Amino acid sequence: GLSTLPVSCGADRSRPAFLHSMTSPASPSDSPLGKTSVYASAYEPSLLFPIARADKRAELGISGSLPFLGMDVWNAYEVSWLNLRGKPQVAIATLQVPADSANIVESKSLKLYLNSLNQSRIASPEALADVLRADLSAAVDAPVQVRLTGSDEFGKLSMAELDGLLLDRLDIEVDAYHPDPSLLTVNRNAAPVEEKLVSHLLKSNCLVTNQPDWASVQIHYAGPEINQEGLLRYLIGFREHQEFHEQCVERIFMDLLRQCGPAKLMVLARYTRRGGIDINPWRSNFSLSKMPSNARNARQ
């Protein structure tokens, strides 16, 4: 079937079909992830499934004011809709979800939601961005920024690898595959340093389905010199760990902050895409001159 969406999406737009799910985040086990999916043939914002950040943050000992600022940058590569004449349009959507939002959105629900737009007639890319912005902001309970890159701009998109000293060069022995903060140590006898360290060996697993999630991670810190072998073992320790992307990055950040005591700390992970979506969370306790680049790396 075909549906036509409004040209713009104002703050007072009625959302009775999905108001309850937006305001009452549920358990990840209740989500559509890992279950047989029915792809909606008409626009259906109630497909978005919010999950509260608070529970996992409480597990990490985070309460009250956040010890970091940051953003979750989502790139959705399978966005399509119809113009008012019924001709399909395509774009890449970049979504910026602030780290202080109450909720995250479960990624498969985002895919199902985006696919519900495939047969919707929408007046313009700007109108679609308005719809996405309103629905996602309601889901996460915070303002979400949306940018659409049309096919005429695909050639302008760049690729780049994370810069920093590669930890993966180290020839280490590993026998533990769950994160162990005790592996994070510093050299108190050395002068403080400021450096960027990078690894492509971060692998975690979906909290619901246990499907593998692959990422490259960059750690920028200033303070006591972190033992690189211990840090690499710690990162590899996520290999059998089950958490969502955002939660893994916050766990790495908090473990480094507590174990190593850096004066400055930023953790960025760029995960490979699943379901046509990649998620790139970053957390920092100091103001960056600009957000980390959203350039894709080779595995994305």
C-alpha positions as CSV (number, residue, x, y, z in Angstrom):
1,G,0.0,0.0,0.0
2,L,0.9,3.6,-0.4
3,S,0.8,6.3,2.3
4,T,1.5,10.0,2.1
5,L,3.3,11.9,4.9
6,P,2.9,15.5,5.7
7,V,5.5,17.9,4.2
8,S,6.7,18.9,7.7
9,C,6.4,17.3,11.1
10,G,5.7,19.8,13.8
11,A,6.1,19.4,17.5
12,D,2.4,19.0,18.1
13,R,2.0,16.2,15.5
14,S,-0.2,13.4,17.0
15,R,1.4,10.1,17.7
16,P,-1.3,8.0,19.4
17,A,-0.1,4.7,17.9
18,F,3.2,4.7,19.5
19,L,3.1,7.1,22.4
20,H,3.1,4.3,25.0
21,S,6.2,2.6,23.6
22,M,8.0,6.0,23.5
23,T,7.4,6.8,27.1
24,S,7.7,3.3,28.6
25,P,11.1,1.7,27.5
26,A,11.0,-2.1,28.1
27,S,13.4,-4.9,28.5
28,P,15.7,-5.8,25.5
29,S,14.2,-9.3,25.6
30,D,10.8,-7.8,24.6
31,S,12.3,-6.3,21.5
32,P,11.7,-7.6,17.9
33,L,15.4,-8.4,17.6
34,G,16.0,-12.1,16.7
35,K,12.4,-12.8,15.9
36,T,10.6,-13.3,12.7
37,S,9.9,-9.8,11.3
38,V,6.9,-8.5,9.3
39,Y,8.0,-5.6,7.2
40,A,5.3,-2.9,7.3
41,S,4.1,-1.6,3.9
42,A,3.0,1.7,5.4
43,Y,4.7,4.3,7.6
44,E,4.7,3.0,11.2
45,P,6.6,5.0,13.8
46,S,5.4,2.6,16.6
47,L,8.0,0.2,15.3
48,L,10.7,2.2,17.1
49,F,11.7,0.4,20.3
50,P,13.3,2.5,22.9
51,I,15.5,1.0,25.7
52,A,16.4,3.1,28.8
53,R,20.1,3.8,29.3
54,A,19.6,4.0,33.1
55,D,19.8,0.3,33.9
56,K,23.2,-0.3,32.3
57,R,24.6,2.9,33.6
58,A,23.6,2.0,37.1
59,E,25.5,-1.3,36.6
60,L,28.5,0.8,35.7
61,G,28.1,3.0,38.8
62,I,26.9,6.0,36.8
63,S,24.3,8.1,38.5
64,G,23.4,11.8,38.6
65,S,25.5,14.0,36.3
66,L,27.2,12.0,33.6
67,P,31.0,11.8,33.8
68,F,31.2,12.3,30.0
69,L,29.7,14.1,27.1
70,G,29.2,12.4,23.7
71,M,27.1,11.2,20.9
72,D,26.0,8.1,19.1
73,V,26.3,8.6,15.4
74,W,24.2,6.2,13.3
75,N,24.6,5.8,9.6
76,A,21.7,4.1,7.8
77,Y,22.5,3.1,4.3
78,E,19.2,1.6,3.2
79,V,16.8,4.6,3.3
80,S,14.3,4.8,0.5
81,W,10.9,6.5,0.0
82,L,8.7,7.7,-2.9
83,N,8.4,11.2,-4.2
84,L,4.9,12.6,-4.8
85,R,4.9,11.1,-8.3
86,G,5.7,7.7,-6.9
87,K,9.3,7.5,-8.0
88,P,11.7,5.8,-5.5
89,Q,14.3,8.0,-3.8
90,V,17.3,6.8,-1.9
91,A,19.7,8.4,0.6
92,I,22.1,7.7,3.4
93,A,20.8,9.0,6.8
94,T,23.2,10.2,9.5
95,L,21.5,10.3,12.9
96,Q,23.2,12.0,15.9
97,V,21.8,10.8,19.3
98,P,23.1,12.7,22.3
99,A,24.7,10.6,25.1
100,D,22.4,12.3,27.6
101,S,19.2,11.1,26.0
102,A,17.1,8.9,28.3
103,N,16.9,6.1,25.8
104,I,18.6,4.4,22.9
105,V,16.7,2.8,20.0
106,E,17.2,-0.9,19.4
107,S,18.8,-1.2,16.0
108,K,16.6,-3.8,14.3
109,S,13.5,-1.7,15.3
110,L,15.1,1.3,13.5
111,K,15.6,-0.9,10.4
112,L,12.0,-2.0,10.5
113,Y,10.9,1.6,11.0
114,L,13.0,2.9,8.1
115,N,11.6,0.2,5.9
116,S,8.1,1.2,6.7
117,L,8.8,4.4,4.8
118,N,9.6,2.6,1.5
119,Q,6.2,3.0,0.0
120,S,5.4,6.4,1.5
121,R,5.0,9.4,-0.7
122,I,7.0,12.3,0.8
123,A,7.3,15.7,-0.7
124,S,11.0,16.2,-0.3
125,P,14.1,15.0,1.5
126,E,13.7,17.9,3.9
127,A,10.2,16.6,4.7
128,L,11.5,13.1,5.4
129,A,14.3,14.5,7.6
130,D,11.5,16.3,9.6
131,V,9.7,13.0,10.1
132,L,12.8,11.1,11.1
133,R,13.8,13.9,13.5
134,A,10.4,14.1,15.2
135,D,10.0,10.3,15.6
136,L,13.5,9.5,16.8
137,S,13.6,12.5,19.2
138,A,10.4,11.2,20.7
139,A,11.8,7.7,21.0
140,V,15.1,8.6,22.7
141,D,13.5,11.6,24.7
142,A,16.1,14.1,23.4
143,P,16.7,16.1,20.3
144,V,18.1,13.9,17.4
145,Q,20.0,15.6,14.6
146,V,19.3,14.1,11.1
147,R,21.2,14.6,7.8
148,L,20.3,13.0,4.5
149,T,22.9,12.5,1.9
150,G,21.3,12.0,-1.5
151,S,22.7,9.9,-4.4
152,D,24.0,13.1,-6.1
153,E,26.4,13.5,-3.1
154,F,27.5,9.9,-2.6
155,G,30.8,10.6,-4.4
156,K,31.7,13.3,-1.9
157,L,31.7,10.9,1.1
158,S,35.1,10.0,2.3
159,M,36.8,7.0,4.0
160,A,39.5,7.2,6.6
161,E,41.1,5.0,9.3
162,L,41.3,6.0,13.0
163,D,44.6,7.7,13.7
164,G,46.8,6.6,16.5
165,L,49.4,4.1,17.6
166,L,48.2,0.6,16.6
167,L,47.9,-1.7,19.6
168,D,47.4,-4.7,17.4
169,R,51.1,-4.7,16.6
170,L,51.8,-6.2,20.0
171,D,52.6,-9.9,20.1
172,I,50.6,-11.0,23.2
173,E,49.2,-14.2,24.6
174,V,45.5,-14.1,25.4
175,D,43.4,-16.6,27.3
176,A,40.5,-14.6,28.7
177,Y,37.6,-13.3,26.7
178,H,35.5,-11.3,29.2
179,P,36.4,-7.7,30.1
180,D,38.7,-7.6,33.1
181,P,39.4,-4.0,34.4
182,S,42.3,-5.3,36.5
183,L,44.3,-5.6,33.2
184,L,44.3,-1.8,32.9
185,T,47.4,-0.5,34.6
186,V,49.7,2.6,34.3
187,N,53.4,3.3,34.6
188,R,53.6,5.6,37.6
189,N,57.4,6.0,37.1
190,A,57.1,7.5,33.6
191,A,56.2,11.1,32.8
192,P,52.6,11.7,31.9
193,V,51.7,11.4,28.2
194,E,49.0,12.4,25.8
195,E,48.4,9.9,23.0
196,K,45.9,8.1,20.8
197,L,45.8,4.3,20.8
198,V,43.9,2.3,18.2
199,S,42.7,-1.3,17.9
200,H,40.7,-3.1,15.3
201,L,40.2,-6.2,17.6
202,L,37.2,-5.1,19.5
203,K,34.4,-7.6,19.2
204,S,31.3,-7.8,21.4
205,N,28.0,-9.6,21.0
206,C,24.4,-8.4,20.8
207,L,22.7,-8.4,24.2
208,V,19.7,-10.2,22.8
209,T,20.8,-12.5,20.0
210,N,24.5,-12.9,20.8
211,Q,25.3,-12.0,17.1
212,P,28.8,-10.7,16.8
213,D,29.5,-6.9,16.6
214,W,32.8,-5.9,15.2
215,A,34.5,-2.5,15.8
216,S,37.6,-0.4,15.6
217,V,38.3,1.6,18.7
218,Q,40.3,4.8,19.4
219,I,41.4,5.9,22.9
220,H,42.7,9.4,23.3
221,Y,43.9,10.2,26.8
222,A,46.3,12.4,28.7
223,G,47.7,11.3,32.0
224,P,49.8,8.4,33.4
225,E,51.1,6.2,30.6
226,I,48.7,3.2,30.1
227,N,50.2,-0.2,29.8
228,Q,49.5,-1.1,26.2
229,E,49.7,-4.8,26.4
230,G,47.2,-4.8,29.3
231,L,44.9,-2.4,27.4
232,L,44.9,-4.7,24.3
233,R,44.1,-7.8,26.5
234,Y,41.3,-5.8,28.1
235,L,39.8,-4.8,24.7
236,I,40.1,-8.4,23.4
237,G,38.3,-9.4,26.6
238,F,35.0,-8.1,25.1
239,R,35.1,-11.0,22.6
240,E,32.4,-13.0,24.5
241,H,30.8,-10.1,26.2
242,Q,27.1,-9.3,25.5
243,E,26.2,-5.6,25.5
244,F,24.9,-3.0,23.0
245,H,27.5,-0.8,21.2
246,E,26.8,2.2,23.3
247,Q,27.1,0.3,26.5
248,C,30.4,-1.3,25.6
249,V,31.9,2.1,24.9
250,E,30.7,3.5,28.2
251,R,32.1,0.4,30.0
252,I,35.5,1.0,28.4
253,F,35.4,4.7,29.3
254,M,34.5,4.1,32.9
255,D,37.0,1.2,33.4
256,L,39.8,3.4,32.0
257,L,38.7,6.4,34.0
258,R,38.7,4.4,37.3
259,Q,41.7,2.2,36.8
260,C,44.1,4.6,35.1
261,G,42.9,8.1,36.3
262,P,43.6,10.1,33.0
263,A,43.1,13.8,33.2
264,K,41.6,13.7,29.7
265,L,39.8,10.7,28.1
266,M,37.9,10.0,24.9
267,V,36.7,6.6,23.7
268,L,35.4,6.2,20.1
269,A,34.2,3.0,18.5
270,R,33.2,2.5,14.9
271,Y,31.2,-0.6,14.5
272,T,30.6,-2.4,11.2
273,R,27.1,-2.3,9.9
274,R,24.4,-4.8,10.5
275,G,21.0,-4.5,8.8
276,G,22.3,-1.6,6.7
277,I,23.1,0.4,9.8
278,D,26.4,1.2,11.6
279,I,26.7,2.7,15.0
280,N,29.6,4.9,16.2
281,P,29.4,5.9,19.8
282,W,32.0,8.3,21.4
283,R,32.4,9.5,25.0
284,S,34.7,12.2,26.3
285,N,35.4,14.0,29.5
286,F,36.9,17.0,27.8
287,S,35.5,19.4,25.1
288,L,36.7,18.4,21.7
289,S,37.4,21.2,19.1
290,K,35.0,19.3,16.9
291,M,33.1,16.0,16.8
292,P,35.1,13.0,15.6
293,S,35.0,12.5,11.9
294,N,32.2,10.4,10.6
295,A,34.3,9.1,7.7
296,R,33.8,5.3,7.2
297,N,36.8,3.0,7.8
298,A,37.6,0.1,5.5
299,R,35.4,-2.4,7.3
300,Q,32.3,-0.2,7.3
